[in-house]
Amino acid sequence: MAENKLLRMDNVGIVVESLDDAISFFEEIGLKLEGRATVEGEWAGRVTGLGSQCVEIAMMVTPDGYSRLELSRFLNPATSSDHRTAPVNALGYLRVMFTVEDLDEMVSRLTKYGAQLVGEVVQYEDSYRLCYIRGTEGLLIGLAEQLGNK
């Protein structure tokens, strides 16, 4: 019997209140809008288990073309809970980490979008400078700057 192999990770999904604000925020980080559409009908609800639904989605892609974020805004049914402000040690999916060229410059730019540092910028050995920020809508985002081999 042939081995069933994983091919790739396709995307990470994030539910937001404002698709426009989220798109602008992730564009500022450096992702590009790949496409935007409204998905509706009972066929989509069969996948999510929500029944008939209407969701506006935007697919954002990283500059290397390998990683994607699917931003979703539920028009129907309404969102049912909110864990955007959960602390970093909460159970479940929590954050997305991006490697950036200049951490200080990126944090400075994102604060113009209301982003705030969660703790502080720290250095891990001679490898990385890292921080967590709360971005648009309180989303937890990790940023890392690789040191040395730039």
Chimera marker file (.cmm) of the C-alpha trace (Angstrom):
<marker_set name="trace">
<marker id="1" x="0.000" y="0.000" z="0.000" r="1" g="1" b="0" radius="0.5"/>
<marker id="2" x="1.393" y="3.399" z="-0.989" r="1" g="1" b="0" radius="0.5"/>
<marker id="3" x="2.123" y="5.918" z="1.741" r="1" g="1" b="0" radius="0.5"/>
<marker id="4" x="-0.308" y="8.823" z="1.887" r="1" g="1" b="0" radius="0.5"/>
<marker id="5" x="1.890" y="11.940" z="2.035" r="1" g="1" b="0" radius="0.5"/>
<marker id="6" x="1.062" y="15.433" z="3.143" r="1" g="1" b="0" radius="0.5"/>
<marker id="7" x="1.493" y="17.775" z="0.184" r="1" g="1" b="0" radius="0.5"/>
<marker id="8" x="1.550" y="21.223" z="1.866" r="1" g="1" b="0" radius="0.5"/>
<marker id="9" x="-0.180" y="23.482" z="4.357" r="1" g="1" b="0" radius="0.5"/>
<marker id="10" x="-2.652" y="25.482" z="2.304" r="1" g="1" b="0" radius="0.5"/>
<marker id="11" x="-3.683" y="28.377" z="4.563" r="1" g="1" b="0" radius="0.5"/>
<marker id="12" x="-4.554" y="29.605" z="8.039" r="1" g="1" b="0" radius="0.5"/>
<marker id="13" x="-8.054" y="31.028" z="8.512" r="1" g="1" b="0" radius="0.5"/>
<marker id="14" x="-8.811" y="34.119" z="10.584" r="1" g="1" b="0" radius="0.5"/>
<marker id="15" x="-12.346" y="35.426" z="11.201" r="1" g="1" b="0" radius="0.5"/>
<marker id="16" x="-12.532" y="39.228" z="11.366" r="1" g="1" b="0" radius="0.5"/>
<marker id="17" x="-15.138" y="41.951" z="11.796" r="1" g="1" b="0" radius="0.5"/>
<marker id="18" x="-13.742" y="44.267" z="9.096" r="1" g="1" b="0" radius="0.5"/>
<marker id="19" x="-12.300" y="42.618" z="6.009" r="1" g="1" b="0" radius="0.5"/>
<marker id="20" x="-11.061" y="45.955" z="4.658" r="1" g="1" b="0" radius="0.5"/>
<marker id="21" x="-9.159" y="46.791" z="7.863" r="1" g="1" b="0" radius="0.5"/>
<marker id="22" x="-7.643" y="43.299" z="8.052" r="1" g="1" b="0" radius="0.5"/>
<marker id="23" x="-6.560" y="43.411" z="4.401" r="1" g="1" b="0" radius="0.5"/>
<marker id="24" x="-4.893" y="46.811" z="4.928" r="1" g="1" b="0" radius="0.5"/>
<marker id="25" x="-3.131" y="45.575" z="8.074" r="1" g="1" b="0" radius="0.5"/>
<marker id="26" x="-1.740" y="42.424" z="6.471" r="1" g="1" b="0" radius="0.5"/>
<marker id="27" x="-0.765" y="44.375" z="3.346" r="1" g="1" b="0" radius="0.5"/>
<marker id="28" x="1.269" y="46.636" z="5.642" r="1" g="1" b="0" radius="0.5"/>
<marker id="29" x="3.071" y="43.527" z="6.942" r="1" g="1" b="0" radius="0.5"/>
<marker id="30" x="3.830" y="42.596" z="3.323" r="1" g="1" b="0" radius="0.5"/>
<marker id="31" x="1.169" y="40.104" z="2.238" r="1" g="1" b="0" radius="0.5"/>
<marker id="32" x="-0.641" y="40.680" z="-1.040" r="1" g="1" b="0" radius="0.5"/>
<marker id="33" x="-4.349" y="40.316" z="-1.709" r="1" g="1" b="0" radius="0.5"/>
<marker id="34" x="-4.663" y="37.285" z="-3.975" r="1" g="1" b="0" radius="0.5"/>
<marker id="35" x="-8.433" y="37.323" z="-4.298" r="1" g="1" b="0" radius="0.5"/>
<marker id="36" x="-11.684" y="38.313" z="-2.659" r="1" g="1" b="0" radius="0.5"/>
<marker id="37" x="-15.105" y="36.680" z="-2.975" r="1" g="1" b="0" radius="0.5"/>
<marker id="38" x="-18.382" y="35.936" z="-1.244" r="1" g="1" b="0" radius="0.5"/>
<marker id="39" x="-19.081" y="32.273" z="-0.563" r="1" g="1" b="0" radius="0.5"/>
<marker id="40" x="-22.651" y="31.297" z="0.212" r="1" g="1" b="0" radius="0.5"/>
<marker id="41" x="-25.146" y="28.510" z="0.139" r="1" g="1" b="0" radius="0.5"/>
<marker id="42" x="-25.834" y="25.237" z="1.859" r="1" g="1" b="0" radius="0.5"/>
<marker id="43" x="-22.919" y="23.475" z="0.123" r="1" g="1" b="0" radius="0.5"/>
<marker id="44" x="-20.465" y="25.754" z="1.973" r="1" g="1" b="0" radius="0.5"/>
<marker id="45" x="-22.319" y="25.185" z="5.222" r="1" g="1" b="0" radius="0.5"/>
<marker id="46" x="-21.896" y="21.442" z="4.810" r="1" g="1" b="0" radius="0.5"/>
<marker id="47" x="-18.121" y="21.917" z="5.066" r="1" g="1" b="0" radius="0.5"/>
<marker id="48" x="-18.286" y="24.152" z="8.170" r="1" g="1" b="0" radius="0.5"/>
<marker id="49" x="-21.271" y="22.498" z="9.816" r="1" g="1" b="0" radius="0.5"/>
<marker id="50" x="-23.077" y="25.858" z="10.036" r="1" g="1" b="0" radius="0.5"/>
<marker id="51" x="-25.869" y="25.128" z="7.557" r="1" g="1" b="0" radius="0.5"/>
<marker id="52" x="-26.676" y="27.837" z="5.045" r="1" g="1" b="0" radius="0.5"/>
<marker id="53" x="-24.057" y="30.560" z="5.306" r="1" g="1" b="0" radius="0.5"/>
<marker id="54" x="-22.769" y="33.689" z="3.622" r="1" g="1" b="0" radius="0.5"/>
<marker id="55" x="-19.110" y="34.560" z="4.159" r="1" g="1" b="0" radius="0.5"/>
<marker id="56" x="-16.979" y="37.229" z="2.547" r="1" g="1" b="0" radius="0.5"/>
<marker id="57" x="-13.400" y="35.976" z="2.212" r="1" g="1" b="0" radius="0.5"/>
<marker id="58" x="-10.077" y="37.460" z="1.184" r="1" g="1" b="0" radius="0.5"/>
<marker id="59" x="-7.020" y="35.337" z="0.433" r="1" g="1" b="0" radius="0.5"/>
<marker id="60" x="-3.703" y="36.965" z="1.355" r="1" g="1" b="0" radius="0.5"/>
<marker id="61" x="-0.393" y="35.495" z="0.147" r="1" g="1" b="0" radius="0.5"/>
<marker id="62" x="3.155" y="35.965" z="1.439" r="1" g="1" b="0" radius="0.5"/>
<marker id="63" x="5.816" y="37.391" z="-0.912" r="1" g="1" b="0" radius="0.5"/>
<marker id="64" x="7.374" y="33.944" z="-1.432" r="1" g="1" b="0" radius="0.5"/>
<marker id="65" x="4.007" y="32.616" z="-2.677" r="1" g="1" b="0" radius="0.5"/>
<marker id="66" x="4.011" y="29.637" z="-0.288" r="1" g="1" b="0" radius="0.5"/>
<marker id="67" x="1.896" y="30.776" z="2.676" r="1" g="1" b="0" radius="0.5"/>
<marker id="68" x="-1.620" y="32.163" z="2.755" r="1" g="1" b="0" radius="0.5"/>
<marker id="69" x="-4.069" y="33.675" z="5.205" r="1" g="1" b="0" radius="0.5"/>
<marker id="70" x="-7.769" y="33.299" z="4.526" r="1" g="1" b="0" radius="0.5"/>
<marker id="71" x="-9.562" y="36.231" z="6.109" r="1" g="1" b="0" radius="0.5"/>
<marker id="72" x="-13.289" y="35.633" z="6.615" r="1" g="1" b="0" radius="0.5"/>
<marker id="73" x="-16.147" y="37.919" z="7.582" r="1" g="1" b="0" radius="0.5"/>
<marker id="74" x="-19.328" y="36.028" z="8.397" r="1" g="1" b="0" radius="0.5"/>
<marker id="75" x="-22.436" y="37.803" z="7.154" r="1" g="1" b="0" radius="0.5"/>
<marker id="76" x="-24.703" y="34.871" z="8.059" r="1" g="1" b="0" radius="0.5"/>
<marker id="77" x="-24.733" y="33.272" z="10.563" r="1" g="1" b="0" radius="0.5"/>
<marker id="78" x="-23.291" y="35.893" z="12.889" r="1" g="1" b="0" radius="0.5"/>
<marker id="79" x="-20.076" y="35.135" z="14.770" r="1" g="1" b="0" radius="0.5"/>
<marker id="80" x="-20.742" y="33.167" z="17.941" r="1" g="1" b="0" radius="0.5"/>
<marker id="81" x="-17.715" y="33.820" z="20.165" r="1" g="1" b="0" radius="0.5"/>
<marker id="82" x="-14.624" y="35.983" z="20.389" r="1" g="1" b="0" radius="0.5"/>
<marker id="83" x="-11.210" y="34.801" z="21.561" r="1" g="1" b="0" radius="0.5"/>
<marker id="84" x="-9.066" y="37.525" z="19.996" r="1" g="1" b="0" radius="0.5"/>
<marker id="85" x="-7.995" y="38.871" z="23.367" r="1" g="1" b="0" radius="0.5"/>
<marker id="86" x="-7.098" y="35.480" z="24.867" r="1" g="1" b="0" radius="0.5"/>
<marker id="87" x="-3.706" y="35.479" z="26.592" r="1" g="1" b="0" radius="0.5"/>
<marker id="88" x="-0.751" y="33.897" z="24.799" r="1" g="1" b="0" radius="0.5"/>
<marker id="89" x="-1.013" y="30.742" z="26.948" r="1" g="1" b="0" radius="0.5"/>
<marker id="90" x="-4.655" y="30.016" z="26.004" r="1" g="1" b="0" radius="0.5"/>
<marker id="91" x="-5.465" y="26.669" z="24.397" r="1" g="1" b="0" radius="0.5"/>
<marker id="92" x="-6.124" y="26.445" z="20.680" r="1" g="1" b="0" radius="0.5"/>
<marker id="93" x="-4.959" y="28.285" z="17.570" r="1" g="1" b="0" radius="0.5"/>
<marker id="94" x="-3.499" y="31.533" z="18.692" r="1" g="1" b="0" radius="0.5"/>
<marker id="95" x="-1.126" y="33.419" z="16.440" r="1" g="1" b="0" radius="0.5"/>
<marker id="96" x="0.644" y="33.629" z="13.124" r="1" g="1" b="0" radius="0.5"/>
<marker id="97" x="4.414" y="34.308" z="13.042" r="1" g="1" b="0" radius="0.5"/>
<marker id="98" x="6.053" y="36.290" z="10.244" r="1" g="1" b="0" radius="0.5"/>
<marker id="99" x="9.764" y="36.714" z="9.566" r="1" g="1" b="0" radius="0.5"/>
<marker id="100" x="10.523" y="40.326" z="8.675" r="1" g="1" b="0" radius="0.5"/>
<marker id="101" x="13.596" y="42.151" z="7.457" r="1" g="1" b="0" radius="0.5"/>
<marker id="102" x="13.645" y="44.929" z="10.093" r="1" g="1" b="0" radius="0.5"/>
<marker id="103" x="11.666" y="44.236" z="13.269" r="1" g="1" b="0" radius="0.5"/>
<marker id="104" x="11.847" y="47.754" z="14.730" r="1" g="1" b="0" radius="0.5"/>
<marker id="105" x="10.748" y="49.357" z="11.470" r="1" g="1" b="0" radius="0.5"/>
<marker id="106" x="7.852" y="46.887" z="11.097" r="1" g="1" b="0" radius="0.5"/>
<marker id="107" x="6.633" y="47.439" z="14.671" r="1" g="1" b="0" radius="0.5"/>
<marker id="108" x="6.831" y="51.210" z="14.124" r="1" g="1" b="0" radius="0.5"/>
<marker id="109" x="4.767" y="50.966" z="10.920" r="1" g="1" b="0" radius="0.5"/>
<marker id="110" x="2.161" y="48.663" z="12.472" r="1" g="1" b="0" radius="0.5"/>
<marker id="111" x="1.625" y="50.929" z="15.486" r="1" g="1" b="0" radius="0.5"/>
<marker id="112" x="0.152" y="53.408" z="12.998" r="1" g="1" b="0" radius="0.5"/>
<marker id="113" x="-2.562" y="50.747" z="12.488" r="1" g="1" b="0" radius="0.5"/>
<marker id="114" x="-3.174" y="50.544" z="16.234" r="1" g="1" b="0" radius="0.5"/>
<marker id="115" x="-0.862" y="47.578" z="16.888" r="1" g="1" b="0" radius="0.5"/>
<marker id="116" x="0.606" y="47.282" z="20.381" r="1" g="1" b="0" radius="0.5"/>
<marker id="117" x="3.492" y="45.234" z="21.750" r="1" g="1" b="0" radius="0.5"/>
<marker id="118" x="2.273" y="42.400" z="23.989" r="1" g="1" b="0" radius="0.5"/>
<marker id="119" x="5.515" y="42.210" z="25.972" r="1" g="1" b="0" radius="0.5"/>
<marker id="120" x="8.807" y="43.495" z="24.642" r="1" g="1" b="0" radius="0.5"/>
<marker id="121" x="11.199" y="42.856" z="21.771" r="1" g="1" b="0" radius="0.5"/>
<marker id="122" x="13.681" y="40.186" z="22.899" r="1" g="1" b="0" radius="0.5"/>
<marker id="123" x="16.751" y="38.605" z="21.357" r="1" g="1" b="0" radius="0.5"/>
<marker id="124" x="17.171" y="34.820" z="21.249" r="1" g="1" b="0" radius="0.5"/>
<marker id="125" x="20.890" y="34.042" z="21.273" r="1" g="1" b="0" radius="0.5"/>
<marker id="126" x="22.530" y="35.308" z="18.059" r="1" g="1" b="0" radius="0.5"/>
<marker id="127" x="19.669" y="33.961" z="15.930" r="1" g="1" b="0" radius="0.5"/>
<marker id="128" x="16.514" y="36.058" z="16.181" r="1" g="1" b="0" radius="0.5"/>
<marker id="129" x="14.881" y="39.153" z="17.577" r="1" g="1" b="0" radius="0.5"/>
<marker id="130" x="11.237" y="38.400" z="18.380" r="1" g="1" b="0" radius="0.5"/>
<marker id="131" x="8.065" y="40.034" z="19.631" r="1" g="1" b="0" radius="0.5"/>
<marker id="132" x="4.321" y="39.555" z="19.794" r="1" g="1" b="0" radius="0.5"/>
<marker id="133" x="1.955" y="42.357" z="18.871" r="1" g="1" b="0" radius="0.5"/>
<marker id="134" x="-1.807" y="42.781" z="19.042" r="1" g="1" b="0" radius="0.5"/>
<marker id="135" x="-2.737" y="43.961" z="15.582" r="1" g="1" b="0" radius="0.5"/>
<marker id="136" x="-5.978" y="45.008" z="13.976" r="1" g="1" b="0" radius="0.5"/>
<marker id="137" x="-9.014" y="43.741" z="15.936" r="1" g="1" b="0" radius="0.5"/>
<marker id="138" x="-6.679" y="42.490" z="18.676" r="1" g="1" b="0" radius="0.5"/>
<marker id="139" x="-5.252" y="39.665" z="16.553" r="1" g="1" b="0" radius="0.5"/>
<marker id="140" x="-2.067" y="38.173" z="18.020" r="1" g="1" b="0" radius="0.5"/>
<marker id="141" x="0.824" y="38.353" z="15.536" r="1" g="1" b="0" radius="0.5"/>
<marker id="142" x="4.392" y="37.162" z="16.050" r="1" g="1" b="0" radius="0.5"/>
<marker id="143" x="7.260" y="38.965" z="14.318" r="1" g="1" b="0" radius="0.5"/>
<marker id="144" x="10.810" y="37.643" z="13.989" r="1" g="1" b="0" radius="0.5"/>
<marker id="145" x="13.954" y="39.177" z="12.541" r="1" g="1" b="0" radius="0.5"/>
<marker id="146" x="16.647" y="36.666" z="11.648" r="1" g="1" b="0" radius="0.5"/>
<marker id="147" x="20.091" y="37.866" z="12.696" r="1" g="1" b="0" radius="0.5"/>
<marker id="148" x="23.385" y="37.172" z="11.008" r="1" g="1" b="0" radius="0.5"/>
<marker id="149" x="22.662" y="35.497" z="7.644" r="1" g="1" b="0" radius="0.5"/>
<marker id="150" x="20.776" y="38.370" z="6.030" r="1" g="1" b="0" radius="0.5"/>
<link id1="1" id2="2" r="1" g="1" b="0" radius="0.2"/>
<link id1="2" id2="3" r="1" g="1" b="0" radius="0.2"/>
<link id1="3" id2="4" r="1" g="1" b="0" radius="0.2"/>
<link id1="4" id2="5" r="1" g="1" b="0" radius="0.2"/>
<link id1="5" id2="6" r="1" g="1" b="0" radius="0.2"/>
<link id1="6" id2="7" r="1" g="1" b="0" radius="0.2"/>
<link id1="7" id2="8" r="1" g="1" b="0" radius="0.2"/>
<link id1="8" id2="9" r="1" g="1" b="0" radius="0.2"/>
<link id1="9" id2="10" r="1" g="1" b="0" radius="0.2"/>
<link id1="10" id2="11" r="1" g="1" b="0" radius="0.2"/>
<link id1="11" id2="12" r="1" g="1" b="0" radius="0.2"/>
<link id1="12" id2="13" r="1" g="1" b="0" radius="0.2"/>
<link id1="13" id2="14" r="1" g="1" b="0" radius="0.2"/>
<link id1="14" id2="15" r="1" g="1" b="0" radius="0.2"/>
<link id1="15" id2="16" r="1" g="1" b="0" radius="0.2"/>
<link id1="16" id2="17" r="1" g="1" b="0" radius="0.2"/>
<link id1="17" id2="18" r="1" g="1" b="0" radius="0.2"/>
<link id1="18" id2="19" r="1" g="1" b="0" radius="0.2"/>
<link id1="19" id2="20" r="1" g="1" b="0" radius="0.2"/>
<link id1="20" id2="21" r="1" g="1" b="0" radius="0.2"/>
<link id1="21" id2="22" r="1" g="1" b="0" radius="0.2"/>
<link id1="22" id2="23" r="1" g="1" b="0" radius="0.2"/>
<link id1="23" id2="24" r="1" g="1" b="0" radius="0.2"/>
<link id1="24" id2="25" r="1" g="1" b="0" radius="0.2"/>
<link id1="25" id2="26" r="1" g="1" b="0" radius="0.2"/>
<link id1="26" id2="27" r="1" g="1" b="0" radius="0.2"/>
<link id1="27" id2="28" r="1" g="1" b="0" radius="0.2"/>
<link id1="28" id2="29" r="1" g="1" b="0" radius="0.2"/>
<link id1="29" id2="30" r="1" g="1" b="0" radius="0.2"/>
<link id1="30" id2="31" r="1" g="1" b="0" radius="0.2"/>
<link id1="31" id2="32" r="1" g="1" b="0" radius="0.2"/>
<link id1="32" id2="33" r="1" g="1" b="0" radius="0.2"/>
<link id1="33" id2="34" r="1" g="1" b="0" radius="0.2"/>
<link id1="34" id2="35" r="1" g="1" b="0" radius="0.2"/>
<link id1="35" id2="36" r="1" g="1" b="0" radius="0.2"/>
<link id1="36" id2="37" r="1" g="1" b="0" radius="0.2"/>
<link id1="37" id2="38" r="1" g="1" b="0" radius="0.2"/>
<link id1="38" id2="39" r="1" g="1" b="0" radius="0.2"/>
<link id1="39" id2="40" r="1" g="1" b="0" radius="0.2"/>
<link id1="40" id2="41" r="1" g="1" b="0" radius="0.2"/>
<link id1="41" id2="42" r="1" g="1" b="0" radius="0.2"/>
<link id1="42" id2="43" r="1" g="1" b="0" radius="0.2"/>
<link id1="43" id2="44" r="1" g="1" b="0" radius="0.2"/>
<link id1="44" id2="45" r="1" g="1" b="0" radius="0.2"/>
<link id1="45" id2="46" r="1" g="1" b="0" radius="0.2"/>
<link id1="46" id2="47" r="1" g="1" b="0" radius="0.2"/>
<link id1="47" id2="48" r="1" g="1" b="0" radius="0.2"/>
<link id1="48" id2="49" r="1" g="1" b="0" radius="0.2"/>
<link id1="49" id2="50" r="1" g="1" b="0" radius="0.2"/>
<link id1="50" id2="51" r="1" g="1" b="0" radius="0.2"/>
<link id1="51" id2="52" r="1" g="1" b="0" radius="0.2"/>
<link id1="52" id2="53" r="1" g="1" b="0" radius="0.2"/>
<link id1="53" id2="54" r="1" g="1" b="0" radius="0.2"/>
<link id1="54" id2="55" r="1" g="1" b="0" radius="0.2"/>
<link id1="55" id2="56" r="1" g="1" b="0" radius="0.2"/>
<link id1="56" id2="57" r="1" g="1" b="0" radius="0.2"/>
<link id1="57" id2="58" r="1" g="1" b="0" radius="0.2"/>
<link id1="58" id2="59" r="1" g="1" b="0" radius="0.2"/>
<link id1="59" id2="60" r="1" g="1" b="0" radius="0.2"/>
<link id1="60" id2="61" r="1" g="1" b="0" radius="0.2"/>
<link id1="61" id2="62" r="1" g="1" b="0" radius="0.2"/>
<link id1="62" id2="63" r="1" g="1" b="0" radius="0.2"/>
<link id1="63" id2="64" r="1" g="1" b="0" radius="0.2"/>
<link id1="64" id2="65" r="1" g="1" b="0" radius="0.2"/>
<link id1="65" id2="66" r="1" g="1" b="0" radius="0.2"/>
<link id1="66" id2="67" r="1" g="1" b="0" radius="0.2"/>
<link id1="67" id2="68" r="1" g="1" b="0" radius="0.2"/>
<link id1="68" id2="69" r="1" g="1" b="0" radius="0.2"/>
<link id1="69" id2="70" r="1" g="1" b="0" radius="0.2"/>
<link id1="70" id2="71" r="1" g="1" b="0" radius="0.2"/>
<link id1="71" id2="72" r="1" g="1" b="0" radius="0.2"/>
<link id1="72" id2="73" r="1" g="1" b="0" radius="0.2"/>
<link id1="73" id2="74" r="1" g="1" b="0" radius="0.2"/>
<link id1="74" id2="75" r="1" g="1" b="0" radius="0.2"/>
<link id1="75" id2="76" r="1" g="1" b="0" radius="0.2"/>
<link id1="76" id2="77" r="1" g="1" b="0" radius="0.2"/>
<link id1="77" id2="78" r="1" g="1" b="0" radius="0.2"/>
<link id1="78" id2="79" r="1" g="1" b="0" radius="0.2"/>
<link id1="79" id2="80" r="1" g="1" b="0" radius="0.2"/>
<link id1="80" id2="81" r="1" g="1" b="0" radius="0.2"/>
<link id1="81" id2="82" r="1" g="1" b="0" radius="0.2"/>
<link id1="82" id2="83" r="1" g="1" b="0" radius="0.2"/>
<link id1="83" id2="84" r="1" g="1" b="0" radius="0.2"/>
<link id1="84" id2="85" r="1" g="1" b="0" radius="0.2"/>
<link id1="85" id2="86" r="1" g="1" b="0" radius="0.2"/>
<link id1="86" id2="87" r="1" g="1" b="0" radius="0.2"/>
<link id1="87" id2="88" r="1" g="1" b="0" radius="0.2"/>
<link id1="88" id2="89" r="1" g="1" b="0" radius="0.2"/>
<link id1="89" id2="90" r="1" g="1" b="0" radius="0.2"/>
<link id1="90" id2="91" r="1" g="1" b="0" radius="0.2"/>
<link id1="91" id2="92" r="1" g="1" b="0" radius="0.2"/>
<link id1="92" id2="93" r="1" g="1" b="0" radius="0.2"/>
<link id1="93" id2="94" r="1" g="1" b="0" radius="0.2"/>
<link id1="94" id2="95" r="1" g="1" b="0" radius="0.2"/>
<link id1="95" id2="96" r="1" g="1" b="0" radius="0.2"/>
<link id1="96" id2="97" r="1" g="1" b="0" radius="0.2"/>
<link id1="97" id2="98" r="1" g="1" b="0" radius="0.2"/>
<link id1="98" id2="99" r="1" g="1" b="0" radius="0.2"/>
<link id1="99" id2="100" r="1" g="1" b="0" radius="0.2"/>
<link id1="100" id2="101" r="1" g="1" b="0" radius="0.2"/>
<link id1="101" id2="102" r="1" g="1" b="0" radius="0.2"/>
<link id1="102" id2="103" r="1" g="1" b="0" radius="0.2"/>
<link id1="103" id2="104" r="1" g="1" b="0" radius="0.2"/>
<link id1="104" id2="105" r="1" g="1" b="0" radius="0.2"/>
<link id1="105" id2="106" r="1" g="1" b="0" radius="0.2"/>
<link id1="106" id2="107" r="1" g="1" b="0" radius="0.2"/>
<link id1="107" id2="108" r="1" g="1" b="0" radius="0.2"/>
<link id1="108" id2="109" r="1" g="1" b="0" radius="0.2"/>
<link id1="109" id2="110" r="1" g="1" b="0" radius="0.2"/>
<link id1="110" id2="111" r="1" g="1" b="0" radius="0.2"/>
<link id1="111" id2="112" r="1" g="1" b="0" radius="0.2"/>
<link id1="112" id2="113" r="1" g="1" b="0" radius="0.2"/>
<link id1="113" id2="114" r="1" g="1" b="0" radius="0.2"/>
<link id1="114" id2="115" r="1" g="1" b="0" radius="0.2"/>
<link id1="115" id2="116" r="1" g="1" b="0" radius="0.2"/>
<link id1="116" id2="117" r="1" g="1" b="0" radius="0.2"/>
<link id1="117" id2="118" r="1" g="1" b="0" radius="0.2"/>
<link id1="118" id2="119" r="1" g="1" b="0" radius="0.2"/>
<link id1="119" id2="120" r="1" g="1" b="0" radius="0.2"/>
<link id1="120" id2="121" r="1" g="1" b="0" radius="0.2"/>
<link id1="121" id2="122" r="1" g="1" b="0" radius="0.2"/>
<link id1="122" id2="123" r="1" g="1" b="0" radius="0.2"/>
<link id1="123" id2="124" r="1" g="1" b="0" radius="0.2"/>
<link id1="124" id2="125" r="1" g="1" b="0" radius="0.2"/>
<link id1="125" id2="126" r="1" g="1" b="0" radius="0.2"/>
<link id1="126" id2="127" r="1" g="1" b="0" radius="0.2"/>
<link id1="127" id2="128" r="1" g="1" b="0" radius="0.2"/>
<link id1="128" id2="129" r="1" g="1" b="0" radius="0.2"/>
<link id1="129" id2="130" r="1" g="1" b="0" radius="0.2"/>
<link id1="130" id2="131" r="1" g="1" b="0" radius="0.2"/>
<link id1="131" id2="132" r="1" g="1" b="0" radius="0.2"/>
<link id1="132" id2="133" r="1" g="1" b="0" radius="0.2"/>
<link id1="133" id2="134" r="1" g="1" b="0" radius="0.2"/>
<link id1="134" id2="135" r="1" g="1" b="0" radius="0.2"/>
<link id1="135" id2="136" r="1" g="1" b="0" radius="0.2"/>
<link id1="136" id2="137" r="1" g="1" b="0" radius="0.2"/>
<link id1="137" id2="138" r="1" g="1" b="0" radius="0.2"/>
<link id1="138" id2="139" r="1" g="1" b="0" radius="0.2"/>
<link id1="139" id2="140" r="1" g="1" b="0" radius="0.2"/>
<link id1="140" id2="141" r="1" g="1" b="0" radius="0.2"/>
<link id1="141" id2="142" r="1" g="1" b="0" radius="0.2"/>
<link id1="142" id2="143" r="1" g="1" b="0" radius="0.2"/>
<link id1="143" id2="144" r="1" g="1" b="0" radius="0.2"/>
<link id1="144" id2="145" r="1" g="1" b="0" radius="0.2"/>
<link id1="145" id2="146" r="1" g="1" b="0" radius="0.2"/>
<link id1="146" id2="147" r="1" g="1" b="0" radius="0.2"/>
<link id1="147" id2="148" r="1" g="1" b="0" radius="0.2"/>
<link id1="148" id2="149" r="1" g="1" b="0" radius="0.2"/>
<link id1="149" id2="150" r="1" g="1" b="0" radius="0.2"/>
</marker_set>
